[in-house]
């Protein structure tokens, strides 16, 4: 059974940093495409970052130069390093994998960027 558990969210001032983690079980993240999404109140869920099995990564234009996706294969854990945070980054952040024909999501972790 696939489980994704996010952590690391919190309240941070504009310009600050956070690192989100997503611990996976039931899958091996190094051989799957993993993604981060976020959803702000009243908005649709939007894609933030992707890392593929070969290690290639990409991030959305809105976070380019500020966010970095990575993984620790030994810990089977996905990360999202978020720097230079802005109030518009406030959202619930989710990790995601499409596996065996279905989507799996974590429960999400709340990030609030406010002074």
C-alpha positions as CSV (number, residue, x, y, z in Angstrom):
1,X,0.0,0.0,0.0
2,X,1.4,3.4,-1.0
3,X,1.6,6.0,1.6
4,X,3.0,9.6,1.4
5,X,3.5,11.6,4.5
6,X,4.5,15.3,4.3
7,X,6.1,17.4,7.0
8,X,8.1,20.6,7.5
9,X,5.5,23.2,6.9
10,X,4.9,26.1,9.3
11,X,4.8,29.9,9.6
12,X,7.7,31.8,8.1
13,X,8.4,35.5,7.4
14,X,8.7,36.7,3.8
15,X,12.2,36.0,2.6
16,X,12.6,33.0,4.8
17,X,13.2,29.4,4.0
18,X,11.5,26.0,4.7
19,X,12.3,22.5,3.7
20,X,9.4,20.1,3.2
21,X,9.8,16.4,3.4
22,X,7.7,13.6,2.0
23,X,8.4,10.1,3.3
24,X,7.1,7.4,1.0
25,X,6.2,3.8,1.7
26,X,5.0,1.1,-0.6
27,X,7.0,2.5,-3.5
28,X,10.6,3.2,-4.3
29,X,10.8,6.9,-5.1
30,X,14.0,6.6,-7.1
31,X,12.3,4.7,-9.9
32,X,9.1,6.8,-9.9
33,X,8.3,10.3,-11.0
34,X,7.5,12.3,-7.9
35,X,5.8,15.7,-7.8
36,X,5.0,18.5,-5.4
37,X,1.8,20.4,-5.7
38,X,0.2,23.2,-3.7
39,X,-3.2,24.5,-3.1
40,X,-4.0,28.0,-1.7
41,X,-7.5,28.8,-0.3
42,X,-10.0,29.3,-3.1
43,X,-7.6,28.1,-5.7
44,X,-7.1,25.0,-7.7
45,X,-4.3,22.7,-6.9
46,X,-1.2,23.7,-8.9
47,X,1.9,21.8,-9.9
48,X,5.1,23.1,-8.3
49,X,8.0,20.7,-9.0
50,X,8.9,17.3,-10.5
51,X,11.8,14.8,-10.2
52,X,12.0,11.9,-12.6
53,X,13.6,8.5,-12.1
54,X,16.7,9.6,-13.9
55,X,17.1,12.5,-11.5
56,X,16.1,15.3,-13.8
57,X,14.1,18.0,-12.2
58,X,11.9,21.0,-13.1
59,X,10.0,23.6,-11.2
60,X,7.1,25.9,-12.1
61,X,8.0,29.4,-13.4
62,X,6.4,31.0,-10.3
63,X,9.0,29.3,-8.0
64,X,12.0,29.1,-10.4
65,X,15.2,30.2,-8.8
66,X,13.7,29.8,-5.3
67,X,12.5,26.2,-4.9
68,X,14.5,23.0,-5.4
69,X,13.2,19.5,-5.5
70,X,15.4,16.6,-4.4
71,X,15.3,13.1,-3.0
72,X,17.3,10.9,-0.6
73,X,17.1,7.4,-2.1
74,X,18.4,5.7,1.1
75,X,15.6,7.4,3.1
76,X,13.0,7.0,0.4
77,X,12.2,10.6,1.0
78,X,11.3,13.5,-1.3
79,X,12.2,17.1,-0.4
80,X,11.2,20.6,-1.4
81,X,13.7,23.3,-0.4
82,X,11.9,26.7,-0.5
83,X,13.9,29.9,-0.3
84,X,13.0,33.5,-0.6
85,X,9.5,32.7,0.4
86,X,6.7,35.2,-0.6
87,X,3.2,35.6,0.9
88,X,1.8,34.2,-2.4
89,X,3.6,30.9,-1.6
90,X,1.1,30.4,1.3
91,X,-0.7,27.1,0.6
92,X,-1.0,23.5,1.6
93,X,1.8,21.5,-0.1
94,X,1.2,17.9,-1.3
95,X,3.5,15.3,-2.7
96,X,2.2,13.0,-5.4
97,X,3.0,9.9,-7.3
98,X,1.1,8.2,-10.1
99,X,1.6,4.4,-9.5
100,X,-0.1,1.3,-10.9
101,X,-2.8,3.3,-12.6
102,X,-3.8,5.7,-9.9
103,X,-2.8,8.9,-8.2
104,X,-1.5,8.9,-4.6
105,X,-1.4,12.1,-2.5
106,X,-0.2,12.8,1.0
107,X,-2.3,14.6,3.6
108,X,-0.5,17.9,2.9
109,X,1.6,20.3,5.0
110,X,0.6,23.9,5.6
111,X,3.0,26.7,4.7
112,X,2.1,30.2,5.8
113,X,4.3,33.1,4.7
114,X,3.5,36.2,6.6
115,X,5.1,39.0,8.6
